[in-house]
Amino acid sequence: MMKYSIVILLLAASYANAHVFLFEPIARTSIQLRPEFGATQPFWWDNFGVWCGNVQQNTAFSTCGRCGEAPGNRDASQGGQFDKGIIVATYTAGSIVEMTARYQAAHYGGFQIELCASQTETDNCFQVLPMVSSAQRIQGGNRLCTPYDNRSEGQYNISVRVQLPANVRCNRCTIRFTHRTFYPWSQEWVQNSCFTANPTQVFRNCADVRIV
């Protein structure tokens, strides 16, 4: 019995470990990793683990904070304690730009990239950006499939090139990254490990950019 208890605890620990964040453009909750921006505390204690308060999400992300906080929390959203008001990237309207997620554990599933083109960030201002190309499979034109669970080499990057709208310019607007895992597992995994409609573990980050 002791042997099985240890195995169960180790499995649980593997899913409690940090997982993913938006690396480029760097997320608000990870900006401390880029000293050139001069961000000051407070910093998110585990920037790999911004995961909707570890509340499994439906396909509408009904109980996830705007930028990955626990339900009802706004600490990582614009105006929250982790918002430093720092522009971390400048893009050209209508351009195709590469964006990168950094993983420790993907648990399959896939991610989308959204843009809130408004100077004032709201829950309803985000629009999904089309994905143009990646080394990984793109599903439906806007979901990057992550063909990994845990990988032995530790941290690794997954990049995708996305199309920015031609008619959008902003001094400050928000890029949002949302990775919807395939955990907890279900039989659907056999047919399509990129997406599940079941409530699942979700990681979400926001980054502040300028489009000229």
Buried (B, 14 or more C-beta within 10 A) or exposed (E): EEEEEEEEEEEEEEBEEBBBBBBBBBBBBBBBBBEEBEBEEEBBEEBBBBBBBEBBBEEEBEBBBBBBBBEEBBBBBBEBEBBBEBBBBEBEBEEBBEBBBBBBBBBBBBBBBBBBBBEEBEEEBBEBBBBBEBEBEBBEEBBBBBEBBBEEEEEEEBBBBBBBBEEBBBEBBBBBBBBBBBBEBEEEBEEEBBBBEEBBBBBBBBBBBBBE
